[in-house]
Amino acid sequence: MEISLTQKYNVPGPRYTSYPTVPYWDEAGFTTEKWTASFQKAFSESNSQNGISLYIHLPFCESMCTFCGCNKRITKNHAVEEIYIKALLKEWSLYCRLLPEKPIIKEIHLGGGTPTFFSKNNLEQLINGIFSFAFKAEKHEFSFEGHPNNTTYDQLKKLYDLGFRRVSFGVQDYAEKVQKAIHRIQPFHNVAKVTFWAKEIGYTSIGHDIIFGLPFQTIEDVVDTVEKTNSLKPDRLAFYSYAHTPWIKGNGQRGFNEEDLPKDAEKRKLYEIGKQLLSKNGYHEIGMDHFALQSDSLYKATQNKELHRNFMGYSSSKTQLMIGLGVSSISDSWYSFAQNTKSLEDYYQLLEWDQLPVIKGHLLTDEDLIIRKHILNLTCELETSWSDESLYFKEFPTVLLDLKEIENDELIVIEDHKISITEAGRPFVRNICMAFDLHLKRKSPETNLFSMTV
């Protein structure tokens, strides 16, 4: 029996927000001292030119969403806000002490958890505290994630006044049965309200995150969600495949049974239907899983071949150094990665001892850096080239052999030292990247590590 391309290529694989992916980091060769030297080198190369980026992880949520894989702490006790902000600013001060001059911050992203768990006054204290040690870049891009149920007008206004111009709201799906299964009950009215508030205040890029492949989700549900989304006309959309990884996320992804999830071709059809509707309403597909109107900076970056991808997702601007603040945050100097402890208690303790809360990382080899560039090219520009000798590596002939079947399936075109992903190949970008992933090839995982690629 002939199988579909979706069935053929729907295998476990990384999402490639980094290369090497976290499970393949060489932790034995990493030390905090080596990370310190790496980010100092990156800072000296980038601060005066492009500035740096900050990712700030705000982990608190008032309730558990069973689709979520983020590092979070569930609590209704808002007294935790001030303690955590004090710790974040302590961590930031430790980094700034290691720098020869004041950093220039080009990008800030507040992620979670639920950033809008925090009051407007505490968010203001956090951002003002960050800039007591830093300058704001002239063309800065500040963004945050908002929960439609608890984002207030005052929070939106305060963050706007502090320089934020981009906000993304987690929608997921509007069907009541789906919302109950993932424990994320939020009426369309709540999403509409915060979207209109953000437009009224003046945000220039408003995003919605929606997910396909959720439990009990049908084509009718996706159509309804996309049509409601179109009626609000956000500037950009993330239309993600649900990553079912209960072996990592424990009880947080066991609020429903495996058989409740749409599979393979059924799941992919949810995406194709959603994509068609979005296209009809003026949205253009960007990289993997993203869509934007022509007026949005993400679309313009794509047209100008300036799209970038890192642990914060897709970005219309690029900095070499990204420092992650907060529990579980990941930093990136281009030459190395470093991740903070995932334990909130350990995070507080290490800062109390005046230590950076970094517990693991990876120093990129010359080979890693070359392959990282190819994977960035594929995920951002849907093509890559090795006509420049600096982008060639000795295993390249093997990579091309591994891509032969993908080429035969007309998902890529290989010619003139160049690989281009076809329109039919867009759903399989992760599979194409896997052909370049030498760490994955050299040591196939013996246990579940990754979600399905399609």
C-alpha positions, 0 to 999 in steps of 0.5 A, a space after each residue: 500500500 502506498 503511503 503519503 509523504 506525511 506518513 513517510 516523513 513524520 518521524 521524531 525530530 528537533 525543532 531547530 531553534 538551535 544547532 546543536 540541539 540541547 540533547 546533544 550539547 557537550 556538557 563535559 567540555 563546558 564551564 561557566 568560565 568558558 561561557 563567560 569568555 565566550 559572551 565577553 568575546 561576542 559582546 566586544 564584537 557586537 555591542 557597538 554595532 548591533 547591540 545585544 538581545 535579552 530574553 527574560 523568562 517569567 515562569 509563573 502561571 495561575 493554572 496549568 495548560 496541558 498542551 504547554 511544554 514551557 518551564 513554569 511554576 503554577 501559583 496564585 500567590 502574586 507575592 512571588 513577583 517582587 522576589 523574582 524580579 529582584 533575582 532577575 536584576 541581580 543576575 543582570 547586574 552580575 553579567 554587567 559587571 563582567 562587561 567593559 562598557 554599558 550594553 546597548 539593548 536592541 531586543 527584549 522578549 518577555 516569555 513564560 510562563 505568563 509574563 502578564 501574571 506580573 502587575 504593570 508596576 512590577 513590569 515597570 520595575 523590571 524594565 527600568 531596572 534593566 536600563 539602570 545598567 544599559 542603553 536603549 538602542 535607537 531602533 529597538 524591538 521589544 516584545 512580550 507574550 500576553 495571556 488574553 484572560 489576564 492582560 489588562 489595558 494598563 499593562 499594555 499601556 505601561 509596556 508600550 510607554 516602556 518601548 514595547 511595540 510587539 505583543 503575541 497572544 496565546 489563542 491555541 483554539 476557540 473550540 470549547 471541547 479543545 479548550 477543556 482538554 488542554 485546560 485553557 478556557 478563554 472566550 473569543 471576547 477576551 482575545 478580541 478585547 486585548 487585540 483591540 486594546 493593543 491596536 488602540 494603544 499603538 502596537 505595530 505588531 500584534 501576533 496570535 499563536 494558534 495550534 493544530 493537532 490538539 486533542 479532539 480538534 477537527 477541520 471545523 474547529 480549525 476553520 472556525 479558529 482561523 476565521 475568528 482570527 482573520 476577523 481580528 486581523 493580527 499582523 502575524 501568526 504562529 500556526 504551530 504543530 502541537 508537540 506531544 512529548 509527555 515523557 518530558 512534560 509529565 502530567 502536564 500533557 496527560 490530560 487526554 489520551 493518545 487516541 484523542 489526537 489527530 494523526 498523520 494525514 488527518 493532522 496535516 490536513 488541519 494545517 493545509 486548510 488553515 494555511 489556505 484560509 490565511 493565504 486568502 486573507 492576505 497572510 504570507 507563509 514565513 519560514 516554518 509555522 509562521 505567517 505575516 501580513 505584508 505590512 509586518 516586519 517579519 514579512 519585510 525581513 523575509 523579502 530582504 533575506 534578513 529573517 533570523 531564528 533563535 531561542 526566541 523564535 523568528 525575528 526581523 532583526 539579528 544580534 550576535 549575543 543573546 543573554 537569557 535571564 531567569 530560570 531555565 533561560 538559554 543564552 547564545 553568544 553564537 560561539 556557545 550556548 548556556 542554560 540556567 538552572 530549571 529549579 527556581 530554588 537553585 536559581 535563587 540560591 546561586 544568585 545569593 552566592 553571587 554566581 551566574 545560575 548557568 548549569 550547562 551549555 555547549 561550546 560550538 566547534 568549527 563544524 558546528 558553526 558551519 552546520 548551524 549556518 546551513 540550518 539557519 539558511 534552510 529555516 529562514 530562507 528555505 535554501 542554502 549554498 556551499 559555493 563559498 568554501 567556508 560553508 563546506 565540510 567533509 561530510 557534505 557528500 554524505 549529506 547530499 546522499 541522505 537528501 537524495 530521496 527527499 529530492 526524488 520526492 520533489 521536496 528540494 531541488 539540488 543544483 549549482 552547489 545550492 539546495 532550495 526547498 520547494 513549496 511542497 517541501 515546506 512542511 518537511 523543513 525539519 526533516 531536511 535539516 536533519 540530513 545536516 545534523 551530524 550530532 543526530 546521525 552519529 548518536 541516534 537517540 535511544 529514548 524519546 527526545 523529540 516531537 514528531 516533525 510533521 
